[in-house]
Amino acid sequence: MTALLWFLRGVLFVILLGLAIKNSGDVELRFFFDASWQTPLSLALLGALVLGIVLGLLALLPQLIRQRRVIGAQKRALAEREKSPASPLPTNQIDLPTIGV
């Protein structure tokens, strides 16, 4: 199964490499104040992909931090509850933080 997966990855790489070679024509990116930059089309597309991934991860970062904080609070509450099993709280009175949507 692993060999098949690596074979498919290799085929995908060759296809994408061929696509990049076929689209090696220059494009001109124009910025503000009459600034411009000429680059191959495949490099411009790769840059746009990387920029999109970075912006997407940055957008997810606050949610990830919030979830980790909630998980840590729940683990601490569980550990504290396991230390003193003689006086368990009723399940309807446990105040655990919730994850906002």
N, C-alpha and C positions, 0 to 999 in steps of 0.2 A: 504493500500500500504506500509506503514511504517513497519507494522508487517511482511509482506512478505519479505521485504528487510532485516530485522533483522534475520528472519529465514534463509534466504540464506547465510547471513554472518556467522551464527552459523554453518550451514552445511559445509561451506568452511573451517572454523576454525577446526572443528572436522576432516575433511579429511586431512588437512595439519598437524594437531597434530599426527594423525595416521601415516602419511608418515614419520614424524620426529622420531617417536618411532620405526618404522620398520627399519629405516636407522640410528640406533644408534651406529653402528660399528665405531671403531676408525680409523682415517686416520692420516698419518704422513705428516706434512707439513715441507718441507726442505728448509732452507734459505741458504744464503751465509755463508761462514766460518764454515761449518759443524754444523750449528745451526739447530735444528729441534724442532717440537712441535707436540704433539699428542693430537687430539681433536676429538669429535664425528663428523661424516660427516654432520649431520644437522646443527651443530654449524658453521662448516667451510663454508657451503653454505650460511647460514644466514649472516656471516661476509662478504662474497664476495658480497652479495646483498646490504648490507648496504654501503660497500665501493664504489660500483658502483653508488648508489644513491647520495652519498656525492660528488663524482667526477663529476657526471652529473650536480648537482646543482652548483658546483663551476665553471663549464664551462659556465653555463648560466648567472652567476652573472654579468659579464661585460655588456652583452647585456641588462639585466634588468636595470642596473644603467643608461645606455645610453638612454633607452626608457623613464625612469622616468625624466631624465633631459630634453629631448625633449618635453615631455608632459607638464612639468612645464613652459618651455619657451613659448609654444603655449598658455597655459592658461594666462600667463602674457601678451602676445601680444594681446589676445582677450580682457582681462580686460582693457588694455590701450586703445584699439580701442573703447570699449563701453563707456569709460569716455568722449571721444571727438568725438561724432557722426557728428559734423558739418563739419569735414574735413576727410571723409573716404578715405582710400587709394584705388586705383584701384586694383582689384583682381589679376592682372598680375604682380603687383609690391610688393606684400607681400613676405617678405623674411623669411620663416620659415625653421628651420633646418630639415633635413631629416634623417631618420633612415637608417644607412648603413647596407648592407647585408653581 
